[in-house]
Amino acid sequence: MLIADTAATKENLHDKAIIAFGTKESNLLLNKCNPPFIIAPTKIVLNEEIKGNNYQLLYSWVNPFNTNKPMKVFSAQETESLINIRGVLVGNDHYILMLNNQPVKRGKFINYMDIWFCN
């Protein structure tokens, strides 16, 4: 089923695994999520600050309507960087930072005392 971000509601997505594309600014569904990193125009902050632009980030998170269901997200610093984005095998990692579709950094999300971190 394909649903626009403007039509995404708890009623139609609570029992679904989600694949989302976009930035926090371009996809309303991603605004409902609170992953433990920052994507800014000139940097990405995971467990460290990585300066630059045109980065892409593939990550797995939880469905914002049902934390027992997964959500895979294809995101980037700029919407244009999502054009021709290619998936790579994530394996056991929770996120992959890419530049020009080439992996730069991989890692996991860790919950410590109910606070999520990137490693």
HURA-V969751 format. One record per backbone hydrogen bond with DSSP energy under -0.5 kcal/mol. CO is the residue of the C=O (numbers start at 1). NH is the residue of the N-H. If there is no record, write none. Layout:
# HURA-V969751
CO,NH + CO,NH
This chain:
# HURA-V969751
1,3 + 4,7 + 4,8 + 5,8 + 9,13 + 10,14 + 13,16 + 18,72 + 20,74 + 23,27 + 27,30 + 27,31 + 28,31 + 29,32 + 30,33 + 35,37 + 38,40 + 38,45 + 40,43 + 42,52 + 43,40 + 44,46 + 44,50 + 45,38 + 48,46 + 49,51 + 50,44 + 54,100 + 55,77 + 56,98 + 57,59 + 57,75 + 58,96 + 59,73 + 61,71 + 63,66 + 66,63 + 66,69 + 69,63 + 70,18 + 71,61 + 72,20 + 73,59 + 73,75 + 74,22 + 75,57 + 78,81 + 79,82 + 80,83 + 82,85 + 90,93 + 94,60 + 95,107 + 96,58 + 97,104 + 97,105 + 98,56 + 99,102 + 102,99 + 105,97 + 107,94 + 107,95 + 108,119 + 110,112 + 110,117 + 112,115 + 115,112 + 117,110
